[in-house]
């Protein structure tokens, strides 16, 4: 979607009347304003993703000072969101892309949101196949919605499709767009890292690890299998034992794998806090 340049001649039609059909984000800017030039390509990129749901309009305050003043513009860049002819929200300054996405996500929730919520409920009930079906429906409504994409990764992992999950993670990371919920992406990425160990016979690995307590390779395999099943606490126990037994094993793989497990858990988890302390003690 190409931004529309607005002046007094078309402001009513594009902004006031147009916002009755779809929201209009008006960027009040000026040619001499450095932050305005920084913000402009970010707005263009985001508006293109919102094509059909949002109109981006740009008003040069040098050419239209009275119109800008009538809307209380005191500093630029200033972006005001119009819905049904009225300003419903705004921000001033060249905000980071993630902050602008958050601004729009709150003001303009994705049309896919109800279907994503239904998919999350199905995941909670242990039905990833049905969840993926709901997400397919949601994809048709808003294929770029971040919550949808992250929920799809979670569903793919729950459906034992790690290759598809990793492909989607790579697509998100390679898109160049800012990710609002970076901790959640880090969690699913960490979970995907262990998904290849899923299906391993835990009982057999547990017996081997117990029979050969000094065998770091067996402990590592057991830890990865535990992590693939979501048993992060016991996985960390095995990995910490590797760090204590042989810090150099596998190029410090015990510590590195512990960090991956930490990323798969909420940052405020009691397990993370406890094992971070244990790891620090083992290293020092």
N, C-alpha and C positions, 0 to 999 in steps of 0.2 A: 504494500500500500504506500502510495506517495503522499507526503505531507501536503496540506493545502495552505497556501499563503493567504492570510486574511487581512482585510482592511475594513474601514468603515463601510465600504460599498457592499461587502459580502458577509460581514460579521454576523448579522442577524440570520441570514440564510444558513450559513455553514455551522455556526456555533449555537445560537439560541434555538433555531428551528431544528437543526440537524441533531442536536442532543436529545430531542424528543424521540428520535429513531434509534440512535445508539450514542453512548457516551462520547464526548469530545474532550480531548486533552489539548489545551492551548498553551503553547510555549511562547512566553513573552521574552524577546531577546533583542539584541542590537549587534550590528556588525563589529563594533569596537570591543565587544565583551569576550575576553578569552575563555572564561568558564562556559559561556554560551556555545562557543565552538567545540568545546570538549563534550558538552552534553548532547549536542545535535545528533551525531551519528549513533549514540546510544539509544536516543528516543526513536530514531528511524528504524533501527534494528528491532527494538521491542514492539513498535507499532506494527511492523510487518508480520510479526508472530501473532498479533492480536487481530489480524485482517478479518474484517467482517464484524468484529465486536467492538472496535474502537476507531475513532477518527482522530488523526493527529493534525492540528492546525498550528501555524506559526505566525506570530504577529510581531513585526519589527517596531519596537517602541520608539525608534528615531523617527519613523514615518508617521506613527500614530500615538503621539504622547498623550493626547487628551483621552483617547480610548483606553490606553493603559492606566492612566490616572483614575479613570472612572471605575476601574476594578481594583483600585488600591495597590497597584504595583509600585513598590518602593525600591526593590532591589531585583536585579536580574542575574541569571535566568530565574524566571518565576513561572511555574507550571500550574495551571488551574484546571481541575476536572469539572466539566459541565455535564449535568444530567437534567433533562427536562427544563433547559433554559436557565438553570441556576448553578452556581459554584457549590460543589459538595465537598471538595477537598483540594488541597494544594501543597506544594513544597517549593522552597527557594534554594537556589544553589545547585552546583553540578554534583548531584548525589552519585554514589557508586551505582553500578548497574543493578546489583543485588537489592539495594535499598529501593530503587525505582520499581523493580519487579514486586517487592513486598508491598509497596504503596498501591500498585494496580491490583495485586492479588486480593487485597482486602476490599478495595472499592469495587472490583469487578471479578467476583468469584467465577471460577471456570464452570461452564455449562456441564462439564463432565463430573463435577463434584459429587452429585448424588450417586452416580454409578460407581465411582471410586469408593465411596463410603460403603456401598453394598458389597463391593469386592473385599474390602477390609473385614467386614463382618463374616463373610464366607471363609476368609483365611483364618480368622479366629476360631471358626467352627471346624477347621481342619479339612476344608474342601478347596484346595488350590485350583483344581480343574474348573470348577464353577466360577471361582474368582477370576480366572483368566478370561472366561467367557464374558463376564461383566466388563472387564477391562478392554476387551475387544470392542464392545459397544461404546465405551467411553472414548476410545481412541478415535472413533469416527466423529466425535463431537469436538475434541480438543486434543490432538495428538501431541502437543508440546507441553501439556500440563505437567509440572514437575512432580506433584504428588502422585499422579497417574503412573509416570515412568518409574518412580521409586517403588511404588506398590507392585508394579509388574515384576520388577526384579525380585522382590520378596516372594511373590507367587511362583515365579519360575524356580527359585531355589527350593521352595516347599514342594514343588512338583518334580524335584530331582532333575532339573534341566539346567545344570550349571553353565554349560557352553552358551546357551541362549542368554542367561543372566549376564555372563561376562561380556558377551557381544553388546548387550544394551548398555552396560557400564562404560565400555569403550566408546560407544556412540555418544553418550552424555559428556564424557571427558574430552572427546575430540571435537565437540560441537563449537567450542569457543564461548559458549554462553555461560554466564555466572550461575552458580547453583546456590539457591537460597539456603537450603537445609544441608549444609556440608557435613555436619555430624551424622546425619542419617545416611548420606551417600557413603561415608567412610565405614559405617556399620555394615551396610549390605555388601560393600566391596570386600571387607574382611571376612564376612560369612562366605562369600563366593570363593575366597582363597582356600577355604577348607573343604569346599563341596566335593572336590575330587576324591576325598577320602571316605565319602559316604558309602555305606554298604560294606565296609570292612568289618570282619568278624571281631567285635569288641571283646567277646569272651576269650577268644584265642590270644588276642594281643595283650589282654590283661594278664593271662597266665604267663605269657612269655616275659612281660615286664617284671612280674613278681619273681619269676625264676632266675632272671638275670638282671638284678638291680643296677649293675654297672654298665649295662648295655644301652648306651645313649641312643643308638639308632632305633632300637625297639621302643624305647620310651617316646621318641619323637613320633614314630608311626602311631603309637597308641594315643598320644596327645592330639594329633591331627584328627584321628578318627573320633575321639571324644568331642572335639570342637565341631566337627561336621554334624554331630548329633545335638549340638547346643549345650553340651555338658562342659561349659567353660571353666567351672571351678576345678573339676578334676583334671582338665587339660592343663590348666596353669600349675597344678600341683606337680604333674609330670615334667613340665618344662622347667620349672624352678629346680627340680632335682637334677636336670641336665646342666643347668647353669652352675649349680653347686659342685657337681661332679667333675665337669670338664668345660670350662668357659670357652675354650678354643674349638670345641667340637663343631664340625660343620660350619666353620667360619662364624662362630657365635650364633648359630641358628636357634639355640634355646632362648636367648634373650630376644632375638628378632621376632621369633614366633610369639613370644609373650606379648610383645608390642602389638602384633596383629590381633591377638585375642582381645587386648585392651580396647582396640578400635572397634571391635564387634559388639562391645558392651556400652551402655550409657556411661558417660564420664563420671557421674556421681554414684556409680554402683559401689556398694560396700566391698564386693569382690575385687574390683579394680583398685580401690584404695588399699585394701589389705595386701594384695600381691605386688603393688607398686612398692610398698614399704619392704616387703620380703625381698623383692628383687634388689632394691637399693642396698639392703643389708648384705645380700650375697655378693654384690659387686664391690662393696667396701670392706 
